[in-house]
Amino acid sequence: MANDIKRRAPYYWSDWKDAWDYRVVPATVYIRSILPALAFSLDMFAKTASSFGVNEVLLASVLGSVVFSVFACQPLVIVGVTGPITVFNYTVYDIITPRGTNYFAFMCWIGLWSMLMHWGLAITNACNGVTYVTRFSCDIFGFYVAFIYLQKGIQVLTRQWANGEPAAYLSITVALLVLGAAYLCGVIGCSTLFQRYVRKFIEDYGTPLTIVFFTGFVHIGRMQGVKLETLPTSKAFFPTQDRGWFIHFWDIDVGDVFIAMPFAVLLTILFYFDHNVSALIAQGTEFPLRKPAGFHWDIFLLGLTTGVAVTDESETGAEKGHTTRVIEHVVEQRVSNLAQGLLTLGTMSGPLLTVLHLIPQGVLAGLFFVMGVQALEGNGITLKMVYLAKDRSLTAASHPLSRVQRKAAVWYFVALELVGFGATFAITQTIAAIGFPVFILLLIPVRTFLLPKYFTRDELSILDAPTASPFTMESVGGNYGEEVDNLHGATSNNERPESSVRLGEDDSTERGEAAGELKLNDFHQRSSFRGESNGMGGDDYEQRLGSGRLSYRSRSRSAQA
């Protein structure tokens, strides 16, 4: 932890100063980040007998945003409510409430025990285990989360039948229209239609504007006479139930205090994996970051927020991968995260809660579908399945998966990923759902110790890969299978060390959306990925592959950048 702080401390002032950038403005539009939280609040409201609602989710998001934007080593990771933690919360509710146990006091003890466990992980450098995390584990977890989104959307729609067939069918129609409109906005953002600033506006704000439009759309014509369920809200700055914010954690039997310990172990496993995976994706190899990470300190900080309010990490800056947009520069700053948190706090005011109460639940179901489809679209499992379904005669020989000599290896690898996903998803459909974090954590040793027995090193280098660069992984000892020879961070933000990476652009392409070619010594790799604005600055970036002279040896190749 001390080394994490030492590495990041010299950049702390620049984290605030660098926010003076027009690309930070879209990232501070907090409506993008609270929409998923609102959808999850609806799910927990329905499955915990109104124990959790909008205000609880918003306040947890505020806490995570403020604490991590000010104190975290990596402020680009946005902490908030996600699908896995909603599954955990209502599963604990289903197990504990029949026993007559005070649910909130029990959850508080889970949080307190988990806080101590997080601190133990941080102090013992347990985050060094992140070095074994590859795309295999991340893709399976991302695939699972995507299907959780889709499942939540379907569950919201099934509850609409309680209001009659007209309400149910209208909700289904609106949900599908929200999905289609939001997806179309993403397609336009990646196309060559319109001017670049128009495309960016549609891509960045298309989903929030879609939610606004269809919230009013259901009041047009005969639809106005159909009674639709809307997002339930409570009084401004008050909990959903008639209680105070401070939990009387002593109002519980001593035996229940210790029963909370195994639940805390499972929560710690979930947060350890989820937070570190989110941090890895936010600092993925496609993002040319200049500032060092700090996994140990951030897990310590997450433990602190867990002891105050059980929240979990959500959005990161890495998404999708199907267009030829080159991410050239990332605005590494703390302002957008902090601004989102403070603006989210304002959303708990009376007028804004009244506005949120107008959102039909069918629209939120559509939002779940949007998040699920977007997560599936860029997932590595989906991309491999698309490759396998393609006409071989029309598949480019330069496709990375075409370099796998044993074609059956691709099928076997995808099958193993689907089995891992299926096991994780299946257990969450039972009362044993509380144990799904264990399945997720087991994916790491499966990849590290079992897969090399059935796949060659060259096959795994193509089918799987480290999630983050050696520079990002410095604090945890580098990526598994790579030996770090020399890794020096830049001593000044203005320094630009030597780089053998050259970005080639065709004259007919645009800056920031060019079809680039990264040349690392004799290794040529066609870049094909898209930058997402969520928490990263919200625009296309300039090329500044800086952060130091980086040299490492891989088992499969050598590269220097």
Secondary structure, 3 states (H helix, E strand, C coil): CHHHHHHHHHHHHHHHHCCCCHHHCHHHCCHHHHHHHHHHHHHHHHHCCCCCCHHHHHHHHHHHHHHHHHHCCCCCCCEECCHHHHHHHHHHHHHHHHHCCCHHHHHHHHHHHHHHHHHHHHHCCHHHHHHHCEHHHHHHHHHHHHHHHHHHHHHHHHHHHHHCHHHHHHHHHHHHHHHHHHHHHHHHHCCCCCCHHHHHHHHHHHHHHHHHHHHHHCCCHHHHHCCCCECCCCCCCCCCCCCCCCCCCCCCCHHHHHHHHHHHHHHHHHHHHHHHHHHHHHCECCCCCCCCCCHHHHHHHHHHHHHHCCCEECCCCECCCCCCECCCCCCCCCHHHHHHHHHHHHCCCHHHHHHHCCCEHHHHHHHHHHHHHHHHHCCHHHHHHHHHHCCHHHCCCCCHHHHCCCHHHHHHHHHHHHHHHHHHHHHCCCHHHHHHHHHHHHHHHHHHHHHHHCCCHHHHHHHCCECECCCHHHHHCCCCCEEEEEECCCCCCCCCCCCCCCECCCCCCCCCCCCCEEEECCEEEECCECECCCCCCCCCCCCCCCCCCEEEEECCCEEEC
